[in-house]
Amino acid sequence: MLSQESRRSAGERGLWRLGSRARWALLGAIPLALLGTYASVLVDVYRVGQRDSSGPADAAIVLGAAQWNGRPSPVFQARLDHAARLWQAGRVRWVLVTGGQAWGDTQAEADVGARYLRTQGLPSSRVLAVPTGENTYASLEAAAARMRELRLSRALLVSEPYHMKRSLRMARDLGLEAEPAPDRDSPYAHNPLAELHQAAREAAGYLFYMLFGM
């Protein structure tokens, strides 16, 4: 017969094995939970991107994109053209163009975008360049401050559909009453693989923002 000490030792080994299995099960569940969370956010990126505000607003905020030697890149131009249509339809009274000056550039994205809109017939007095900010949050922060100066409250955010979820969350965190006005004529709209790649990046960016506020 086993001694009391032997029985105790065998019981401890059994508990250790049980605890070890539980730890491995927990470790295996963590990646699955992370993957499930990411997949849920990715689906929501697409869902939010399908929304489009139908009402008027005080201003359209165009999120900056690359400019090429004083000309908007195709992605940036598509956003600007969409903002111009919103103004021409009477849905906004102001257009704020955001985007700082990238390293190596001689002009800020906002200045290039505002100049382009003026060539499209929008009055200079209603097109404002907000040439500060090197990322979406900083650009929206600067735009929110400018809107407060002008006593404006409601904005339509202009960018690609996949950019809407993260941008809207940031805008609302900054105290903006923001609604989506996605540009559906972007070059990405005609390239499903490129659009999927951008949506995947946005889902990761959204999670990073929620975790670290950046």
C-alpha positions as protocol buffer text, in pm:
chain_id: "A"
residue {
  index: 1
  type: MET
  ca { x: 0 y: 0 z: 0 }
}
residue {
  index: 2
  type: LEU
  ca { x: 110 y: 354 z: -66 }
}
residue {
  index: 3
  type: SER
  ca { x: 224 y: 556 z: 225 }
}
residue {
  index: 4
  type: GLN
  ca { x: 46 y: 881 z: 310 }
}
residue {
  index: 5
  type: GLU
  ca { x: 345 y: 1078 z: 179 }
}
residue {
  index: 6
  type: SER
  ca { x: 340 y: 887 z: -154 }
}
residue {
  index: 7
  type: ARG
  ca { x: -33 y: 950 z: -195 }
}
residue {
  index: 8
  type: ARG
  ca { x: 20 y: 1319 z: -126 }
}
residue {
  index: 9
  type: SER
  ca { x: 301 y: 1335 z: -384 }
}
residue {
  index: 10
  type: ALA
  ca { x: 90 y: 1160 z: -648 }
}
residue {
  index: 11
  type: GLY
  ca { x: -198 y: 1398 z: -579 }
}
residue {
  index: 12
  type: GLU
  ca { x: 30 y: 1702 z: -617 }
}
residue {
  index: 13
  type: ARG
  ca { x: 159 y: 1569 z: -949 }
}
residue {
  index: 14
  type: GLY
  ca { x: -198 y: 1523 z: -1069 }
}
residue {
  index: 15
  type: LEU
  ca { x: -289 y: 1878 z: -971 }
}
residue {
  index: 16
  type: TRP
  ca { x: 24 y: 2006 z: -1147 }
}
residue {
  index: 17
  type: ARG
  ca { x: -70 y: 1821 z: -1467 }
}
residue {
  index: 18
  type: LEU
  ca { x: -424 y: 1960 z: -1445 }
}
residue {
  index: 19
  type: GLY
  ca { x: -292 y: 2310 z: -1385 }
}
residue {
  index: 20
  type: SER
  ca { x: -47 y: 2275 z: -1671 }
}
residue {
  index: 21
  type: ARG
  ca { x: -324 y: 2174 z: -1911 }
}
residue {
  index: 22
  type: ALA
  ca { x: -535 y: 2470 z: -1796 }
}
residue {
  index: 23
  type: ARG
  ca { x: -245 y: 2707 z: -1854 }
}
residue {
  index: 24
  type: TRP
  ca { x: -185 y: 2570 z: -2204 }
}
residue {
  index: 25
  type: ALA
  ca { x: -557 y: 2596 z: -2280 }
}
residue {
  index: 26
  type: LEU
  ca { x: -554 y: 2957 z: -2162 }
}
residue {
  index: 27
  type: LEU
  ca { x: -248 y: 3035 z: -2371 }
}
residue {
  index: 28
  type: GLY
  ca { x: -416 y: 2881 z: -2673 }
}
residue {
  index: 29
  type: ALA
  ca { x: -736 y: 3079 z: -2614 }
}
residue {
  index: 30
  type: ILE
  ca { x: -561 y: 3417 z: -2610 }
}
residue {
  index: 31
  type: PRO
  ca { x: -459 y: 3417 z: -2980 }
}
residue {
  index: 32
  type: LEU
  ca { x: -806 y: 3297 z: -3075 }
}
residue {
  index: 33
  type: ALA
  ca { x: -965 y: 3579 z: -2876 }
}
residue {
  index: 34
  type: LEU
  ca { x: -732 y: 3834 z: -3036 }
}
residue {
  index: 35
  type: LEU
  ca { x: -805 y: 3698 z: -3382 }
}
residue {
  index: 36
  type: GLY
  ca { x: -1178 y: 3707 z: -3314 }
}
residue {
  index: 37
  type: THR
  ca { x: -1157 y: 4068 z: -3194 }
}
residue {
  index: 38
  type: TYR
  ca { x: -958 y: 4170 z: -3501 }
}
residue {
  index: 39
  type: ALA
  ca { x: -1203 y: 3994 z: -3735 }
}
residue {
  index: 40
  type: SER
  ca { x: -1495 y: 4168 z: -3564 }
}
residue {
  index: 41
  type: VAL
  ca { x: -1330 y: 4510 z: -3607 }
}
residue {
  index: 42
  type: LEU
  ca { x: -1248 y: 4435 z: -3972 }
}
residue {
  index: 43
  type: VAL
  ca { x: -1612 y: 4350 z: -4042 }
}
residue {
  index: 44
  type: ASP
  ca { x: -1714 y: 4672 z: -3869 }
}
residue {
  index: 45
  type: VAL
  ca { x: -1468 y: 4871 z: -4082 }
}
residue {
  index: 46
  type: TYR
  ca { x: -1665 y: 4754 z: -4386 }
}
residue {
  index: 47
  type: ARG
  ca { x: -2002 y: 4809 z: -4217 }
}
residue {
  index: 48
  type: VAL
  ca { x: -1928 y: 5167 z: -4114 }
}
residue {
  index: 49
  type: GLY
  ca { x: -1781 y: 5234 z: -4457 }
}
residue {
  index: 50
  type: GLN
  ca { x: -2123 y: 5163 z: -4611 }
}
residue {
  index: 51
  type: ARG
  ca { x: -2284 y: 5445 z: -4417 }
}
residue {
  index: 52
  type: ASP
  ca { x: -2326 y: 5788 z: -4574 }
}
residue {
  index: 53
  type: SER
  ca { x: -2483 y: 6085 z: -4401 }
}
residue {
  index: 54
  type: SER
  ca { x: -2766 y: 6233 z: -4601 }
}
residue {
  index: 55
  type: GLY
  ca { x: -2815 y: 6554 z: -4407 }
}
residue {
  index: 56
  type: PRO
  ca { x: -2642 y: 6894 z: -4416 }
}
residue {
  index: 57
  type: ALA
  ca { x: -2354 y: 7001 z: -4194 }
}
residue {
  index: 58
  type: ASP
  ca { x: -2158 y: 7312 z: -4109 }
}
residue {
  index: 59
  type: ALA
  ca { x: -1842 y: 7191 z: -4280 }
}
residue {
  index: 60
  type: ALA
  ca { x: -1676 y: 6911 z: -4469 }
}
residue {
  index: 61
  type: ILE
  ca { x: -1340 y: 6805 z: -4329 }
}
residue {
  index: 62
  type: VAL
  ca { x: -1119 y: 6657 z: -4598 }
}
residue {
  index: 63
  type: LEU
  ca { x: -853 y: 6431 z: -4450 }
}
residue {
  index: 64
  type: GLY
  ca { x: -520 y: 6496 z: -4615 }
}
residue {
  index: 65
  type: ALA
  ca { x: -330 y: 6261 z: -4843 }
}
residue {
  index: 66
  type: ALA
  ca { x: -16 y: 6283 z: -5050 }
}
residue {
  index: 67
  type: GLN
  ca { x: 52 y: 6573 z: -5281 }
}
residue {
  index: 68
  type: TRP
  ca { x: 292 y: 6551 z: -5573 }
}
residue {
  index: 69
  type: ASN
  ca { x: 487 y: 6869 z: -5641 }
}
residue {
  index: 70
  type: GLY
  ca { x: 190 y: 7092 z: -5572 }
}
residue {
  index: 71
  type: ARG
  ca { x: -73 y: 6864 z: -5723 }
}
residue {
  index: 72
  type: PRO
  ca { x: -305 y: 6638 z: -5525 }
}
residue {
  index: 73
  type: SER
  ca { x: -231 y: 6268 z: -5567 }
}
residue {
  index: 74
  type: PRO
  ca { x: -517 y: 6068 z: -5726 }
}
residue {
  index: 75
  type: VAL
  ca { x: -639 y: 5955 z: -5380 }
}
residue {
  index: 76
  type: PHE
  ca { x: -630 y: 6312 z: -5246 }
}
residue {
  index: 77
  type: GLN
  ca { x: -797 y: 6453 z: -5558 }
}
residue {
  index: 78
  type: ALA
  ca { x: -1083 y: 6205 z: -5527 }
}
residue {
  index: 79
  type: ARG
  ca { x: -1144 y: 6323 z: -5171 }
}
residue {
  index: 80
  type: LEU
  ca { x: -1131 y: 6688 z: -5276 }
}
residue {
  index: 81
  type: ASP
  ca { x: -1368 y: 6631 z: -5567 }
}
residue {
  index: 82
  type: HIS
  ca { x: -1615 y: 6466 z: -5330 }
}
residue {
  index: 83
  type: ALA
  ca { x: -1594 y: 6762 z: -5092 }
}
residue {
  index: 84
  type: ALA
  ca { x: -1652 y: 6998 z: -5385 }
}
residue {
  index: 85
  type: ARG
  ca { x: -1967 y: 6806 z: -5476 }
}
residue {
  index: 86
  type: LEU
  ca { x: -2092 y: 6833 z: -5118 }
}
residue {
  index: 87
  type: TRP
  ca { x: -2042 y: 7210 z: -5125 }
}
residue {
  index: 88
  type: GLN
  ca { x: -2201 y: 7247 z: -5469 }
}
residue {
  index: 89
  type: ALA
  ca { x: -2502 y: 7048 z: -5350 }
}
residue {
  index: 90
  type: GLY
  ca { x: -2545 y: 7290 z: -5061 }
}
residue {
  index: 91
  type: ARG
  ca { x: -2479 y: 7028 z: -4798 }
}
residue {
  index: 92
  type: VAL
  ca { x: -2192 y: 7218 z: -4632 }
}
residue {
  index: 93
  type: ARG
  ca { x: -2110 y: 7587 z: -4591 }
}
residue {
  index: 94
  type: TRP
  ca { x: -1736 y: 7542 z: -4534 }
}
residue {
  index: 95
  type: VAL
  ca { x: -1467 y: 7303 z: -4651 }
}
residue {
  index: 96
  type: LEU
  ca { x: -1168 y: 7245 z: -4424 }
}
residue {
  index: 97
  type: VAL
  ca { x: -872 y: 7070 z: -4584 }
}
residue {
  index: 98
  type: THR
  ca { x: -625 y: 6905 z: -4346 }
}
residue {
  index: 99
  type: GLY
  ca { x: -275 y: 6767 z: -4387 }
}
residue {
  index: 100
  type: GLY
  ca { x: 68 y: 6884 z: -4280 }
}
residue {
  index: 101
  type: GLN
  ca { x: 393 y: 6900 z: -4471 }
}
residue {
  index: 102
  type: ALA
  ca { x: 559 y: 6563 z: -4516 }
}
residue {
  index: 103
  type: TRP
  ca { x: 934 y: 6526 z: -4485 }
}
residue {
  index: 104
  type: GLY
  ca { x: 1101 y: 6639 z: -4805 }
}
residue {
  index: 105
  type: ASP
  ca { x: 794 y: 6829 z: -4931 }
}
residue {
  index: 106
  type: THR
  ca { x: 792 y: 7202 z: -4988 }
}
residue {
  index: 107
  type: GLN
  ca { x: 416 y: 7244 z: -4944 }
}
residue {
  index: 108
  type: ALA
  ca { x: 159 y: 7119 z: -4696 }
}
residue {
  index: 109
  type: GLU
  ca { x: -113 y: 6885 z: -4817 }
}
residue {
  index: 110
  type: ALA
  ca { x: -379 y: 7122 z: -4683 }
}
residue {
  index: 111
  type: ASP
  ca { x: -247 y: 7417 z: -4883 }
}
residue {
  index: 112
  type: VAL
  ca { x: -232 y: 7213 z: -5203 }
}
residue {
  index: 113
  type: GLY
  ca { x: -584 y: 7077 z: -5145 }
}
residue {
  index: 114
  type: ALA
  ca { x: -733 y: 7419 z: -5068 }
}
residue {
  index: 115
  type: ARG
  ca { x: -576 y: 7568 z: -5381 }
}
residue {
  index: 116
  type: TYR
  ca { x: -717 y: 7283 z: -5591 }
}
residue {
  index: 117
  type: LEU
  ca { x: -1069 y: 7342 z: -5456 }
}
residue {
  index: 118
  type: ARG
  ca { x: -1047 y: 7709 z: -5546 }
}
residue {
  index: 119
  type: THR
  ca { x: -963 y: 7615 z: -5904 }
}
residue {
  index: 120
  type: GLN
  ca { x: -1282 y: 7406 z: -5903 }
}
residue {
  index: 121
  type: GLY
  ca { x: -1490 y: 7716 z: -5836 }
}
residue {
  index: 122
  type: LEU
  ca { x: -1526 y: 7708 z: -5458 }
}
residue {
  index: 123
  type: PRO
  ca { x: -1497 y: 8058 z: -5304 }
}
residue {
  index: 124
  type: SER
  ca { x: -1172 y: 8131 z: -5122 }
}
residue {
  index: 125
  type: SER
  ca { x: -1366 y: 8263 z: -4824 }
}
residue {
  index: 126
  type: ARG
  ca { x: -1524 y: 7921 z: -4767 }
}
residue {
  index: 127
  type: VAL
  ca { x: -1220 y: 7699 z: -4819 }
}
residue {
  index: 128
  type: LEU
  ca { x: -982 y: 7678 z: -4525 }
}
residue {
  index: 129
  type: ALA
  ca { x: -645 y: 7505 z: -4517 }
}
residue {
  index: 130
  type: VAL
  ca { x: -552 y: 7349 z: -4183 }
}
residue {
  index: 131
  type: PRO
  ca { x: -187 y: 7262 z: -4253 }
}
residue {
  index: 132
  type: THR
  ca { x: -105 y: 7100 z: -3920 }
}
residue {
  index: 133
  type: GLY
  ca { x: -85 y: 6737 z: -3824 }
}
residue {
  index: 134
  type: GLU
  ca { x: 116 y: 6442 z: -3943 }
}
residue {
  index: 135
  type: ASN
  ca { x: -153 y: 6180 z: -3884 }
}
residue {
  index: 136
  type: THR
  ca { x: -531 y: 6147 z: -3875 }
}
residue {
  index: 137
  type: TYR
  ca { x: -569 y: 6230 z: -3506 }
}
residue {
  index: 138
  type: ALA
  ca { x: -349 y: 6540 z: -3520 }
}
residue {
  index: 139
  type: SER
  ca { x: -524 y: 6662 z: -3835 }
}
residue {
  index: 140
  type: LEU
  ca { x: -868 y: 6617 z: -3679 }
}
residue {
  index: 141
  type: GLU
  ca { x: -751 y: 6786 z: -3360 }
}
residue {
  index: 142
  type: ALA
  ca { x: -642 y: 7091 z: -3560 }
}
residue {
  index: 143
  type: ALA
  ca { x: -966 y: 7090 z: -3762 }
}
residue {
  index: 144
  type: ALA
  ca { x: -1175 y: 7065 z: -3444 }
}
residue {
  index: 145
  type: ALA
  ca { x: -995 y: 7368 z: -3298 }
}
residue {
  index: 146
  type: ARG
  ca { x: -1057 y: 7566 z: -3619 }
}
residue {
  index: 147
  type: MET
  ca { x: -1424 y: 7472 z: -3617 }
}
residue {
  index: 148
  type: ARG
  ca { x: -1459 y: 7592 z: -3259 }
}
residue {
  index: 149
  type: GLU
  ca { x: -1303 y: 7925 z: -3359 }
}
residue {
  index: 150
  type: LEU
  ca { x: -1566 y: 7958 z: -3633 }
}
residue {
  index: 151
  type: ARG
  ca { x: -1844 y: 7841 z: -3400 }
}
residue {
  index: 152
  type: LEU
  ca { x: -1917 y: 7541 z: -3620 }
}
residue {
  index: 153
  type: SER
  ca { x: -2029 y: 7214 z: -3468 }
}
residue {
  index: 154
  type: ARG
  ca { x: -2134 y: 6949 z: -3722 }
}
residue {
  index: 155
  type: ALA
  ca { x: -1892 y: 6807 z: -3977 }
}
residue {
  index: 156
  type: LEU
  ca { x: -1893 y: 6557 z: -4260 }
}
residue {
  index: 157
  type: LEU
  ca { x: -1571 y: 6357 z: -4274 }
}
residue {
  index: 158
  type: VAL
  ca { x: -1438 y: 6301 z: -4625 }
}
residue {
  index: 159
  type: SER
  ca { x: -1205 y: 6009 z: -4685 }
}
residue {
  index: 160
  type: GLU
  ca { x: -1224 y: 5652 z: -4819 }
}
residue {
  index: 161
  type: PRO
  ca { x: -1494 y: 5420 z: -4678 }
}
residue {
  index: 162
  type: TYR
  ca { x: -1239 y: 5200 z: -4496 }
}
residue {
  index: 163
  type: HIS
  ca { x: -1108 y: 5511 z: -4314 }
}
residue {
  index: 164
  type: MET
  ca { x: -1445 y: 5606 z: -4168 }
}
residue {
  index: 165
  type: LYS
  ca { x: -1460 y: 5391 z: -3854 }
}
residue {
  index: 166
  type: ARG
  ca { x: -1131 y: 5510 z: -3706 }
}
residue {
  index: 167
  type: SER
  ca { x: -1175 y: 5871 z: -3819 }
}
residue {
  index: 168
  type: LEU
  ca { x: -1525 y: 5897 z: -3675 }
}
residue {
  index: 169
  type: ARG
  ca { x: -1414 y: 5757 z: -3342 }
}
residue {
  index: 170
  type: MET
  ca { x: -1124 y: 6003 z: -3324 }
}
residue {
  index: 171
  type: ALA
  ca { x: -1345 y: 6297 z: -3423 }
}
residue {
  index: 172
  type: ARG
  ca { x: -1602 y: 6216 z: -3158 }
}
residue {
  index: 173
  type: ASP
  ca { x: -1330 y: 6169 z: -2896 }
}
residue {
  index: 174
  type: LEU
  ca { x: -1221 y: 6523 z: -2986 }
}
residue {
  index: 175
  type: GLY
  ca { x: -1571 y: 6657 z: -2927 }
}
residue {
  index: 176
  type: LEU
  ca { x: -1675 y: 6689 z: -3292 }
}
residue {
  index: 177
  type: GLU
  ca { x: -2026 y: 6602 z: -3403 }
}
residue {
  index: 178
  type: ALA
  ca { x: -1908 y: 6406 z: -3705 }
}
residue {
  index: 179
  type: GLU
  ca { x: -2088 y: 6205 z: -3970 }
}
residue {
  index: 180
  type: PRO
  ca { x: -1946 y: 5995 z: -4256 }
}
residue {
  index: 181
  type: ALA
  ca { x: -1922 y: 6124 z: -4611 }
}
residue {
  index: 182
  type: PRO
  ca { x: -1703 y: 5858 z: -4774 }
}
residue {
  index: 183
  type: ASP
  ca { x: -1552 y: 5912 z: -5115 }
}
residue {
  index: 184
  type: ARG
  ca { x: -1650 y: 5614 z: -5329 }
}
residue {
  index: 185
  type: ASP
  ca { x: -1453 y: 5716 z: -5637 }
}
residue {
  index: 186
  type: SER
  ca { x: -1109 y: 5662 z: -5489 }
}
residue {
  index: 187
  type: PRO
  ca { x: -858 y: 5463 z: -5696 }
}
residue {
  index: 188
  type: TYR
  ca { x: -880 y: 5199 z: -5422 }
}
residue {
  index: 189
  type: ALA
  ca { x: -1248 y: 5147 z: -5504 }
}
residue {
  index: 190
  type: HIS
  ca { x: -1145 y: 4992 z: -5836 }
}
residue {
  index: 191
  type: ASN
  ca { x: -885 y: 4760 z: -5684 }
}
residue {
  index: 192
  type: PRO
  ca { x: -1043 y: 4509 z: -5442 }
}
residue {
  index: 193
  type: LEU
  ca { x: -708 y: 4370 z: -5322 }
}
residue {
  index: 194
  type: ALA
  ca { x: -573 y: 4717 z: -5247 }
}
residue {
  index: 195
  type: GLU
  ca { x: -897 y: 4804 z: -5071 }
}
residue {
  index: 196
  type: LEU
  ca { x: -879 y: 4487 z: -4861 }
}
residue {
  index: 197
  type: HIS
  ca { x: -519 y: 4567 z: -4769 }
}
residue {
  index: 198
  type: GLN
  ca { x: -617 y: 4918 z: -4659 }
}
residue {
  index: 199
  type: ALA
  ca { x: -916 y: 4788 z: -4461 }
}
residue {
  index: 200
  type: ALA
  ca { x: -692 y: 4536 z: -4283 }
}
residue {
  index: 201
  type: ARG
  ca { x: -451 y: 4816 z: -4191 }
}
residue {
  index: 202
  type: GLU
  ca { x: -739 y: 5030 z: -4066 }
}
residue {
  index: 203
  type: ALA
  ca { x: -869 y: 4750 z: -3844 }
}
residue {
  index: 204
  type: ALA
  ca { x: -524 y: 4716 z: -3687 }
}
residue {
  index: 205
  type: GLY
  ca { x: -497 y: 5095 z: -3659 }
}
residue {
  index: 206
  type: TYR
  ca { x: -834 y: 5115 z: -3485 }
}
residue {
  index: 207
  type: LEU
  ca { x: -734 y: 4855 z: -3227 }
}
residue {
  index: 208
  type: PHE
  ca { x: -401 y: 5031 z: -3171 }
}
residue {
  index: 209
  type: TYR
  ca { x: -584 y: 5360 z: -3117 }
}
residue {
  index: 210
  type: MET
  ca { x: -828 y: 5204 z: -2870 }
}
residue {
  index: 211
  type: LEU
  ca { x: -541 y: 5048 z: -2674 }
}
residue {
  index: 212
  type: PHE
  ca { x: -293 y: 5333 z: -2679 }
}
residue {
  index: 213
  type: GLY
  ca { x: -490 y: 5641 z: -2784 }
}
residue {
  index: 214
  type: MET
  ca { x: -264 y: 5709 z: -3081 }
}
